[in-house]
């Protein structure tokens, strides 16, 4: 699972940080 991937995460991450991960 690429956690270093930058993208829009609206499932786990609630606060938009510099490092965001997207779960597919």
Phi and psi restraints in degrees (range 20) as a CNS / XPLOR table:
assign (resid 1 and name C) (resid 2 and name N)
       (resid 2 and name CA) (resid 2 and name C) 1.0 -73.4 20.0 2
assign (resid 2 and name N) (resid 2 and name CA)
       (resid 2 and name C) (resid 3 and name N) 1.0 102.3 20.0 2
assign (resid 2 and name C) (resid 3 and name N)
       (resid 3 and name CA) (resid 3 and name C) 1.0 -90.4 20.0 2
assign (resid 3 and name N) (resid 3 and name CA)
       (resid 3 and name C) (resid 4 and name N) 1.0 -16.0 20.0 2
assign (resid 3 and name C) (resid 4 and name N)
       (resid 4 and name CA) (resid 4 and name C) 1.0 -85.0 20.0 2
assign (resid 4 and name N) (resid 4 and name CA)
       (resid 4 and name C) (resid 5 and name N) 1.0 -4.7 20.0 2
assign (resid 4 and name C) (resid 5 and name N)
       (resid 5 and name CA) (resid 5 and name C) 1.0 -73.3 20.0 2
assign (resid 5 and name N) (resid 5 and name CA)
       (resid 5 and name C) (resid 6 and name N) 1.0 131.5 20.0 2
assign (resid 5 and name C) (resid 6 and name N)
       (resid 6 and name CA) (resid 6 and name C) 1.0 -91.4 20.0 2
assign (resid 6 and name N) (resid 6 and name CA)
       (resid 6 and name C) (resid 7 and name N) 1.0 128.2 20.0 2
assign (resid 6 and name C) (resid 7 and name N)
       (resid 7 and name CA) (resid 7 and name C) 1.0 -170.8 20.0 2
assign (resid 7 and name N) (resid 7 and name CA)
       (resid 7 and name C) (resid 8 and name N) 1.0 -168.8 20.0 2
assign (resid 7 and name C) (resid 8 and name N)
       (resid 8 and name CA) (resid 8 and name C) 1.0 -96.4 20.0 2
assign (resid 8 and name N) (resid 8 and name CA)
       (resid 8 and name C) (resid 9 and name N) 1.0 118.8 20.0 2
assign (resid 8 and name C) (resid 9 and name N)
       (resid 9 and name CA) (resid 9 and name C) 1.0 -114.7 20.0 2
assign (resid 9 and name N) (resid 9 and name CA)
       (resid 9 and name C) (resid 10 and name N) 1.0 119.9 20.0 2
assign (resid 9 and name C) (resid 10 and name N)
       (resid 10 and name CA) (resid 10 and name C) 1.0 -123.8 20.0 2
assign (resid 10 and name N) (resid 10 and name CA)
       (resid 10 and name C) (resid 11 and name N) 1.0 21.8 20.0 2
assign (resid 10 and name C) (resid 11 and name N)
       (resid 11 and name CA) (resid 11 and name C) 1.0 -115.6 20.0 2
assign (resid 11 and name N) (resid 11 and name CA)
       (resid 11 and name C) (resid 12 and name N) 1.0 -51.3 20.0 2
assign (resid 11 and name C) (resid 12 and name N)
       (resid 12 and name CA) (resid 12 and name C) 1.0 -100.9 20.0 2
assign (resid 12 and name N) (resid 12 and name CA)
       (resid 12 and name C) (resid 13 and name N) 1.0 -50.7 20.0 2
assign (resid 12 and name C) (resid 13 and name N)
       (resid 13 and name CA) (resid 13 and name C) 1.0 -79.6 20.0 2
assign (resid 13 and name N) (resid 13 and name CA)
       (resid 13 and name C) (resid 14 and name N) 1.0 122.8 20.0 2
assign (resid 13 and name C) (resid 14 and name N)
       (resid 14 and name CA) (resid 14 and name C) 1.0 -93.7 20.0 2
assign (resid 14 and name N) (resid 14 and name CA)
       (resid 14 and name C) (resid 15 and name N) 1.0 -36.6 20.0 2
assign (resid 14 and name C) (resid 15 and name N)
       (resid 15 and name CA) (resid 15 and name C) 1.0 -98.1 20.0 2
assign (resid 15 and name N) (resid 15 and name CA)
       (resid 15 and name C) (resid 16 and name N) 1.0 130.3 20.0 2
assign (resid 15 and name C) (resid 16 and name N)
       (resid 16 and name CA) (resid 16 and name C) 1.0 -71.7 20.0 2
assign (resid 16 and name N) (resid 16 and name CA)
       (resid 16 and name C) (resid 17 and name N) 1.0 104.7 20.0 2
assign (resid 16 and name C) (resid 17 and name N)
       (resid 17 and name CA) (resid 17 and name C) 1.0 -105.1 20.0 2
assign (resid 17 and name N) (resid 17 and name CA)
       (resid 17 and name C) (resid 18 and name N) 1.0 -177.8 20.0 2
assign (resid 17 and name C) (resid 18 and name N)
       (resid 18 and name CA) (resid 18 and name C) 1.0 -69.2 20.0 2
assign (resid 18 and name N) (resid 18 and name CA)
       (resid 18 and name C) (resid 19 and name N) 1.0 -33.2 20.0 2
assign (resid 18 and name C) (resid 19 and name N)
       (resid 19 and name CA) (resid 19 and name C) 1.0 -111.2 20.0 2
assign (resid 19 and name N) (resid 19 and name CA)
       (resid 19 and name C) (resid 20 and name N) 1.0 108.7 20.0 2
assign (resid 19 and name C) (resid 20 and name N)
       (resid 20 and name CA) (resid 20 and name C) 1.0 -119.6 20.0 2
assign (resid 20 and name N) (resid 20 and name CA)
       (resid 20 and name C) (resid 21 and name N) 1.0 146.3 20.0 2
assign (resid 20 and name C) (resid 21 and name N)
       (resid 21 and name CA) (resid 21 and name C) 1.0 -123.2 20.0 2
assign (resid 21 and name N) (resid 21 and name CA)
       (resid 21 and name C) (resid 22 and name N) 1.0 146.2 20.0 2
assign (resid 21 and name C) (resid 22 and name N)
       (resid 22 and name CA) (resid 22 and name C) 1.0 -113.9 20.0 2
assign (resid 22 and name N) (resid 22 and name CA)
       (resid 22 and name C) (resid 23 and name N) 1.0 131.2 20.0 2
assign (resid 22 and name C) (resid 23 and name N)
       (resid 23 and name CA) (resid 23 and name C) 1.0 -101.7 20.0 2
assign (resid 23 and name N) (resid 23 and name CA)
       (resid 23 and name C) (resid 24 and name N) 1.0 123.1 20.0 2
